[in-house]
Amino acid sequence: MTAPNPASNPLPNPARAGRRVGLTGRGLALAIVAGCCLLMGALARYPGLLGLGIAAGVSVGVSMIGLVTQRGLTVTRTLPDRPIRRLTVLSGRMSITPRASAPGGEVEVTERVAGRPLTPQRMSLDHQGSVLDYPISTDLPGPVQIGPAQLRFFGFAGLARMRLTDATQDLVMVLARSLPMRMPENGLLPVEALRSDEVEGGGTELRSLRPYAPGDDLRKVNARISARVGRLMIRQDAEPSVSSVNVVVDNVSGTEPETYAEMLDVATSVVGFAVRSGLPVTWTGRGRDGVDSADADGLTATELAIACLPLTDDSSPRVPGGDLTVVVCGPQGEPGELAHRLGGGHDHRMMVILQLDGGGGSDEAGGDASAPRAEATRGVLVLRAATAEMVLRRLSGIDSNLTGAAR
């Protein structure tokens, strides 16, 4: 755990807070034994039973008085003060310190993480305080709520108990992963070459072409020759142009949480790569009003917004035309419908649909073997894989995907 952010919360005097102090099962049994011993000792005039009853009663009383007279506690949570990446091993810490002299006892803490109670843990409560470390799940991106915590205090010998609630709540922000993307030889996002079968002209002989270079006009890519030689080829008279990237998340309701987390990993990775490469980039999703720009100064804020993007049945906003549009969808996404709704093949020079289908299999298989792993039609390339790592590998090897789809 890095960058701790302690937050203290003093709990009031339990007696003044109106909390009820009661006996545990052990304390109730001992109280009954004490009463029986006192009664029988008095009737039989047996000092031994009287002494046993008095001792048992005093033990129960000391346990209850120790809780009633306790003069408050300070509860401190220590959590990261900056967003952390998904699947990072993370733990929180709770410190409980008596604010004044208090009899020794035990406290049982039940912390809540993301709305779910953790396994109760019991520890000794002394003048130096007690510390509890607990795991925080980072499986899903977005805000993770910590608290409220339930505290059950046990008096001397565990004969009496008192329950208090630390009502404070804290948030830990979990970002989607930013995975590495190995680019092909063209040096930019490989999807810059996907408008292959809609390019008109551009030369038909290999001697009139040259390899694609960053900044070249993608409309001048020759699909047939590129497919033949296995790399992007462009007319020698092509003039440079500025590239731009649009990222669209198809955050439709019904997507499984695990699959949606992988989708956000992909979107975050593509946006981050475009920003670090100096490309103009925008992103959006269902239910958002228009598109948002991302830049190096606001990359963390952009990643936070992506991580907090909820699932919804609202429609996606119209995406402005550009050089490249990357659409990230789940198994429920229909590539053809998505391309039509977003204007693929018309408003965009090229569109790549990255579909997380949630299937099993190796990196080569990429999940469901019955579904094609790569399709290219009318300026739209569809890449399917089971995980974010797999689909980004396919995106990074787009030259081979283009070659296979064009044959």
C-alpha positions as CSV (number, residue, x, y, z in Angstrom):
1,M,0.0,0.0,0.0
2,T,1.4,3.3,-1.0
3,A,0.7,7.0,-0.3
4,P,-1.3,6.5,2.9
5,N,-4.1,8.9,3.6
6,P,-5.1,8.7,7.3
7,A,-8.6,9.8,8.3
8,S,-9.5,9.9,12.0
9,N,-12.9,9.6,13.5
10,P,-13.4,9.9,17.2
11,L,-16.3,7.8,18.5
12,P,-18.2,9.3,21.5
13,N,-18.6,7.9,25.0
14,P,-20.5,4.7,24.4
15,A,-22.7,5.3,27.4
16,R,-23.7,8.8,26.3
17,A,-24.2,7.6,22.7
18,G,-27.2,5.6,24.0
19,R,-25.7,2.2,22.9
20,R,-27.0,-0.7,24.9
21,V,-24.5,-2.8,26.8
22,G,-25.5,-6.4,27.2
23,L,-24.2,-9.7,28.4
24,T,-22.7,-12.3,26.0
25,G,-23.9,-15.9,26.3
26,R,-20.9,-16.6,28.6
27,G,-21.7,-13.6,30.8
28,L,-25.4,-14.5,31.0
29,A,-24.6,-18.1,32.0
30,L,-22.1,-16.9,34.6
31,A,-24.7,-14.4,35.9
32,I,-27.3,-17.2,36.3
33,V,-24.7,-19.3,38.1
34,A,-23.9,-16.4,40.4
35,G,-27.5,-16.0,41.3
36,C,-28.0,-19.6,42.0
37,C,-24.9,-19.8,44.2
38,L,-26.0,-16.8,46.1
39,L,-29.5,-18.1,46.6
40,M,-28.4,-21.6,47.6
41,G,-25.6,-20.3,49.8
42,A,-28.0,-18.0,51.6
43,L,-30.6,-20.7,52.1
44,A,-28.0,-23.4,53.2
45,R,-25.9,-20.9,55.0
46,Y,-22.9,-22.2,53.1
47,P,-20.1,-19.6,52.9
48,G,-18.3,-21.3,50.1
49,L,-21.3,-21.0,47.7
50,L,-21.9,-17.4,48.8
51,G,-18.3,-16.6,48.0
52,L,-18.5,-18.3,44.7
53,G,-21.7,-16.4,43.8
54,I,-20.1,-13.1,44.9
55,A,-17.0,-13.7,42.8
56,A,-19.0,-14.6,39.7
57,G,-21.3,-11.6,40.2
58,V,-18.3,-9.3,40.6
59,S,-16.7,-10.6,37.4
60,V,-19.9,-9.9,35.4
61,G,-20.2,-6.4,37.0
62,V,-16.6,-5.5,36.3
63,S,-17.0,-6.6,32.6
64,M,-20.1,-4.4,32.2
65,I,-18.7,-1.4,34.1
66,G,-15.5,-1.4,32.1
67,L,-17.6,-0.9,28.9
68,V,-20.0,1.6,30.3
69,T,-17.2,3.8,31.7
70,Q,-15.0,3.7,28.6
71,R,-14.4,7.3,27.5
72,G,-14.4,7.1,23.8
73,L,-12.1,5.8,21.0
74,T,-10.3,7.2,18.0
75,V,-10.7,5.1,14.8
76,T,-8.3,5.9,12.0
77,R,-8.4,4.5,8.5
78,T,-5.2,4.5,6.3
79,L,-6.0,4.3,2.6
80,P,-4.2,5.3,-0.7
81,D,-4.7,9.0,-1.4
82,R,-4.4,8.6,-5.2
83,P,-6.1,6.3,-7.7
84,I,-4.7,2.9,-8.2
85,R,-4.8,0.5,-11.1
86,R,-7.2,-2.5,-11.4
87,L,-5.9,-5.8,-10.1
88,T,-3.3,-4.1,-7.9
89,V,-2.8,-5.9,-4.6
90,L,-4.2,-3.4,-2.0
91,S,-4.9,-3.4,1.7
92,G,-6.4,-0.9,4.1
93,R,-5.5,-0.3,7.7
94,M,-7.8,0.5,10.7
95,S,-6.3,1.8,14.0
96,I,-8.4,1.8,17.1
97,T,-6.9,3.8,20.1
98,P,-8.6,4.5,23.4
99,R,-8.8,8.3,24.1
100,A,-8.4,7.8,27.8
101,S,-7.6,5.1,30.3
102,A,-9.8,2.0,29.8
103,P,-9.8,-1.5,31.2
104,G,-8.3,-4.1,28.9
105,G,-10.7,-5.9,26.6
106,E,-11.2,-7.1,23.0
107,V,-12.8,-5.6,20.0
108,E,-14.3,-7.4,17.0
109,V,-14.2,-5.3,13.8
110,T,-16.4,-6.0,10.7
111,E,-15.3,-3.6,7.9
112,R,-17.3,-3.2,4.8
113,V,-15.6,-3.0,1.4
114,A,-17.7,-2.2,-1.7
115,G,-20.8,-2.8,0.3
116,R,-19.9,-6.3,1.4
117,P,-18.9,-7.1,5.0
118,L,-15.5,-8.7,5.5
119,T,-14.9,-11.6,7.9
120,P,-15.0,-10.3,11.5
121,Q,-11.6,-10.1,13.1
122,R,-11.1,-9.9,16.9
123,M,-8.1,-8.2,18.5
124,S,-7.0,-7.0,21.9
125,L,-7.7,-3.4,22.9
126,D,-5.0,-1.8,25.0
127,H,-3.8,1.6,25.8
128,Q,-1.4,1.7,22.8
129,G,-4.3,0.9,20.5
130,S,-4.9,-2.0,18.0
131,V,-4.2,-2.2,14.3
132,L,-6.2,-4.2,11.7
133,D,-5.1,-4.8,8.1
134,Y,-7.7,-6.0,5.6
135,P,-7.7,-6.6,1.8
136,I,-9.4,-4.3,-0.6
137,S,-10.7,-5.8,-3.9
138,T,-9.6,-4.0,-7.0
139,D,-11.2,-6.4,-9.5
140,L,-13.5,-3.8,-11.0
141,P,-12.7,-0.2,-11.9
142,G,-14.5,2.7,-10.3
143,P,-15.0,4.0,-6.8
144,V,-14.7,1.4,-4.0
145,Q,-16.6,2.4,-0.8
146,I,-14.9,1.6,2.5
147,G,-17.1,1.5,5.5
148,P,-19.2,1.9,7.6
149,A,-17.5,-0.5,10.1
150,Q,-19.2,-2.4,12.9
151,L,-17.3,-2.6,16.2
152,R,-18.3,-5.0,18.9
153,F,-16.4,-4.4,22.2
154,F,-16.0,-7.2,24.8
155,G,-15.4,-6.5,28.4
156,F,-13.4,-8.4,31.0
157,A,-13.3,-12.1,30.2
158,G,-15.7,-11.6,27.3
159,L,-18.7,-11.5,29.7
160,A,-20.2,-8.3,28.4
161,R,-20.4,-6.7,24.9
162,M,-21.3,-3.4,23.3
163,R,-21.9,-2.6,19.7
164,L,-20.9,0.6,18.0
165,T,-20.9,1.8,14.3
166,D,-18.2,3.9,12.8
167,A,-20.4,5.6,10.3
168,T,-17.6,7.3,8.4
169,Q,-17.1,6.2,4.8
170,D,-14.1,6.6,2.5
171,L,-13.6,6.0,-1.2
172,V,-10.7,4.4,-3.1
173,M,-10.6,5.1,-6.8
174,V,-9.7,2.2,-9.0
175,L,-8.6,3.0,-12.6
176,A,-8.7,0.5,-15.5
177,R,-5.4,-0.9,-16.5
178,S,-3.2,0.8,-19.0
179,L,-1.7,-2.1,-20.9
180,P,1.3,-1.9,-23.2
181,M,0.6,-1.7,-26.9
182,R,3.4,-2.9,-29.2
183,M,3.0,-1.0,-32.5
184,P,4.0,-2.3,-36.0
185,E,6.6,-0.7,-38.2
186,N,4.4,2.3,-39.2
187,G,5.0,3.9,-35.8
188,L,1.5,5.0,-35.1
189,L,-1.7,3.3,-34.1
190,P,-1.8,0.4,-36.5
191,V,-5.5,1.0,-37.2
192,E,-4.4,4.0,-39.3
193,A,-4.3,1.6,-42.3
194,L,-7.7,0.0,-42.0
195,R,-9.6,1.9,-44.7
196,S,-8.1,-0.6,-47.2
197,D,-10.9,-1.7,-49.4
198,E,-12.5,1.7,-49.8
199,V,-9.4,3.5,-51.0
200,E,-9.7,4.4,-54.7
201,G,-6.7,4.8,-56.9
202,G,-3.4,4.9,-55.1
203,G,-1.5,3.1,-57.9
204,T,-1.5,-0.5,-58.9
205,E,2.2,-1.3,-59.4
206,L,4.6,-1.9,-56.6
207,R,7.2,0.4,-58.2
208,S,4.8,3.4,-57.8
209,L,4.3,2.8,-54.1
210,R,6.4,3.1,-50.9
211,P,6.0,1.9,-47.3
212,Y,3.6,3.8,-45.1
213,A,5.2,6.5,-42.9
214,P,3.6,8.4,-39.9
215,G,1.6,11.3,-41.1
216,D,0.8,10.0,-44.6
217,D,-2.7,10.4,-46.0
218,L,-4.4,7.2,-45.2
219,R,-6.8,7.5,-48.2
220,K,-3.8,6.8,-50.4
221,V,-3.1,3.3,-49.0
222,N,-3.3,0.6,-51.6
223,A,-5.2,-2.4,-50.1
224,R,-4.3,-5.0,-52.8
225,I,-0.6,-4.4,-52.8
226,S,-0.5,-4.0,-49.0
227,A,-2.2,-7.4,-48.7
228,R,0.3,-9.0,-51.2
229,V,3.4,-7.8,-49.5
230,G,2.2,-8.0,-45.9
231,R,2.8,-4.3,-45.0
232,L,1.1,-1.0,-45.7
233,M,2.0,0.5,-49.0
234,I,1.1,4.1,-50.1
235,R,1.4,6.2,-53.2
236,Q,4.7,8.0,-53.4
237,D,2.9,11.4,-54.1
238,A,0.9,11.1,-50.9
239,E,1.0,14.3,-48.8
240,P,1.3,14.2,-45.0
241,S,-1.8,14.7,-42.9
242,V,-2.5,15.0,-39.1
243,S,-3.9,11.9,-37.5
244,S,-6.6,11.8,-34.9
245,V,-8.3,9.1,-32.8
246,N,-11.8,8.7,-31.5
247,V,-12.5,6.0,-28.8
248,V,-16.1,4.8,-28.2
249,V,-17.1,2.5,-25.3
250,D,-20.3,0.5,-25.9
251,N,-21.3,0.5,-22.3
252,V,-24.6,-1.2,-22.8
253,S,-26.5,-2.7,-19.9
254,G,-26.3,-6.4,-19.4
255,T,-22.6,-6.7,-19.9
256,E,-20.9,-8.9,-17.3
257,P,-18.9,-6.9,-14.8
258,E,-15.7,-8.9,-15.5
259,T,-16.1,-8.4,-19.3
260,Y,-16.9,-4.7,-18.8
261,A,-13.7,-4.3,-16.7
262,E,-11.7,-5.7,-19.6
263,M,-13.4,-3.3,-22.0
264,L,-12.4,-0.3,-19.9
265,D,-8.9,-1.7,-19.8
266,V,-8.8,-1.6,-23.6
267,A,-10.3,1.9,-23.8
268,T,-7.9,3.3,-21.2
269,S,-4.9,1.7,-23.0
270,V,-5.8,3.1,-26.4
271,V,-6.5,6.6,-25.0
272,G,-3.3,6.6,-23.1
273,F,-1.2,5.4,-26.0
274,A,-2.7,8.1,-28.3
275,V,-2.1,10.8,-25.7
276,R,1.5,9.7,-25.1
277,S,2.0,9.6,-28.9
278,G,0.9,13.2,-29.2
279,L,-2.2,12.4,-31.2
280,P,-5.5,14.4,-30.8
281,V,-7.9,12.0,-29.1
282,T,-11.5,12.1,-28.0
283,W,-13.6,9.5,-26.2
284,T,-17.3,8.9,-25.3
285,G,-19.8,6.3,-24.4
286,R,-23.5,5.7,-24.1
287,G,-25.4,8.2,-22.1
288,R,-22.7,11.0,-22.5
289,D,-23.4,14.4,-23.9
290,G,-21.0,14.6,-26.8
291,V,-17.3,13.7,-26.7
292,D,-14.5,14.6,-24.3
293,S,-10.9,15.4,-25.3
294,A,-7.9,13.9,-23.6
295,D,-4.5,15.3,-23.3
296,A,-1.3,14.7,-21.3
297,D,-2.2,17.2,-18.5
298,G,-5.6,15.7,-18.0
299,L,-4.9,12.0,-18.6
300,T,-5.6,11.0,-15.0
301,A,-8.9,12.8,-15.0
302,T,-9.8,11.1,-18.3
303,E,-8.9,7.7,-16.9
304,L,-11.1,8.4,-13.8
305,A,-14.0,9.4,-16.0
306,I,-13.6,6.2,-18.1
307,A,-13.4,4.1,-14.9
308,C,-16.6,5.6,-13.6
309,L,-18.5,5.2,-16.9
310,P,-21.7,3.3,-15.9
311,L,-23.6,0.7,-17.9
312,T,-26.7,2.1,-19.5
313,D,-29.3,1.5,-22.2
314,D,-28.9,5.1,-23.5
315,S,-27.6,5.6,-27.1
316,S,-24.1,6.7,-28.0
317,P,-23.7,10.3,-29.1
318,R,-22.6,11.0,-32.7
319,V,-18.9,10.7,-33.0
320,P,-17.2,13.4,-35.1
321,G,-15.4,12.2,-38.2
322,G,-11.7,11.6,-38.0
323,D,-8.8,9.5,-39.2
324,L,-9.5,6.6,-36.8
325,T,-12.4,5.5,-34.6
326,V,-11.9,2.7,-32.1
327,V,-15.0,1.1,-30.8
328,V,-14.8,-1.2,-27.7
329,C,-17.8,-3.5,-27.2
330,G,-18.7,-6.7,-25.4
331,P,-20.3,-10.0,-26.5
332,Q,-23.7,-8.3,-26.9
333,G,-22.3,-5.8,-29.4
334,E,-23.3,-6.2,-33.1
335,P,-20.3,-4.8,-35.1
336,G,-22.5,-4.1,-38.1
337,E,-25.0,-2.1,-36.1
338,L,-22.3,-0.3,-34.2
339,A,-20.5,0.7,-37.5
340,H,-23.8,1.9,-39.0
341,R,-24.9,3.9,-36.0
342,L,-21.5,5.6,-35.6
343,G,-21.0,6.3,-39.3
344,G,-18.3,3.8,-40.1
345,G,-17.1,3.8,-43.7
346,H,-18.6,7.3,-44.3
347,D,-17.6,9.9,-41.7
348,H,-14.5,8.1,-40.6
349,R,-11.5,7.2,-42.7
350,M,-11.2,3.9,-40.8
351,M,-13.0,2.2,-37.9
352,V,-11.8,-0.6,-35.7
353,I,-14.2,-2.5,-33.5
354,L,-12.5,-4.4,-30.7
355,Q,-15.0,-7.0,-29.3
356,L,-14.4,-8.7,-25.9
357,D,-16.3,-11.9,-26.4
358,G,-15.4,-13.4,-23.0
359,G,-14.5,-16.8,-24.6
360,G,-11.7,-19.0,-23.4
361,G,-8.8,-20.3,-25.4
362,S,-5.2,-19.3,-26.1
363,D,-3.9,-16.1,-27.6
364,E,-4.0,-17.6,-31.0
365,A,-7.5,-18.9,-30.7
366,G,-8.7,-15.8,-28.9
367,G,-11.9,-17.4,-27.5
368,D,-14.8,-18.9,-29.5
369,A,-13.3,-20.7,-32.4
370,S,-16.6,-20.6,-34.4
371,A,-16.4,-16.8,-34.7
372,P,-13.8,-15.2,-37.0
373,R,-11.1,-13.4,-35.1
374,A,-10.7,-10.6,-37.7
375,E,-13.1,-9.2,-40.3
376,A,-12.6,-6.3,-42.7
377,T,-15.4,-4.9,-44.8
378,R,-16.1,-1.4,-46.1
379,G,-13.4,0.4,-44.1
380,V,-14.3,-1.4,-40.8
381,L,-12.0,-3.9,-39.2
382,V,-13.5,-6.1,-36.4
383,L,-11.0,-7.8,-34.0
384,R,-12.3,-10.3,-31.4
385,A,-10.6,-11.8,-28.4
386,A,-11.4,-13.0,-24.9
387,T,-9.3,-10.6,-22.8
388,A,-7.9,-7.1,-23.0
389,E,-4.4,-8.4,-23.5
390,M,-5.4,-10.6,-26.4
391,V,-7.4,-8.0,-28.3
392,L,-4.6,-5.4,-27.9
393,R,-2.1,-8.0,-29.2
394,R,-4.3,-8.3,-32.3
395,L,-4.6,-4.6,-32.6
396,S,-0.8,-4.3,-32.4
397,G,-0.5,-6.9,-35.1
398,I,-3.0,-5.3,-37.4
399,D,-0.8,-5.5,-40.5
400,S,-1.2,-9.3,-40.4
401,N,-4.9,-9.0,-39.6
402,L,-5.3,-6.8,-42.6
403,T,-3.4,-9.2,-44.8
404,G,-5.5,-12.2,-43.7
405,A,-8.8,-10.4,-44.1
406,A,-8.0,-9.1,-47.5
407,R,-7.1,-12.5,-49.0
